[in-house]
Amino acid sequence: MGPQTDEQGPHPAEGSGELSDPVLADISLALFHLRRVWVKPDLMKRIRAQTSGGPGGRPLQLSNLMVVQAVAALTTVCAEQRPEGEVTVGAVAERLEIDPSTASRLVGHAIDAGLVSRRPSPLDARRANLGLTDAGQRVKRVAEQFRRAYLDDLMAEWTPRERTEFARLLTRFAESAARSPMEADRVDRIFAAAEVETPADD
């Protein structure tokens, strides 16, 4: 019997504990370590402490940064369209892969924080055309500088060729992950298989 398959193509039998390529185990472990490094609670507290004096005296939240980055990226995309497009709440929702109601709430918080502006759409009065304020542009610039400085420090001993190749492969990996995200039903099948294979207690 061959490997199990689903709509996303063949994959090893979940719960078997085996991978078709042993290197995948190293990749999985590395991704796990990255997640632990980047979502540590104490790190989040430090970020909030560093940005507690946001525009208008409001504390700057991580969700504000997410909206700022989304609006900035969408603004660039829209500027390249002919005719020029608009940055809407719906577009932010798609960019952040969240539901429209959550996006509307997060955008509202970013507007209240003075980072995002909202103007009536000339195409549809029911929509709002979003953009970054001067404060939002500053936050975006500082966040980018911080990320680049951090990555430069991490990769200080890498050669330019290694950096270029890593960027190419990581981009390819991210694009593949975006096209085929981990589905909840697959996770359920993994845990279901683990329960079946776990010996019953005596």
Buried (B, 14 or more C-beta within 10 A) or exposed (E): EEEEEEEEEEEBEBBEEEBEEEEEEEEEEEEEEEEEEEEEEEEEEEBEEEBEEBBEEBEBBEBBBBBBBBBBBBBEEBEEEEEEBBBBBEBBBBBBEBEEEEBBBBBBBBBEBBBBBBEEBEEEEEBBBBBBBEBBBBBBEEBEEEEEEEEEEEEEEBEEEEEEEEEEEEEEEEEEEEEEEEEEEEEEBEEEBEEEEEEEEE
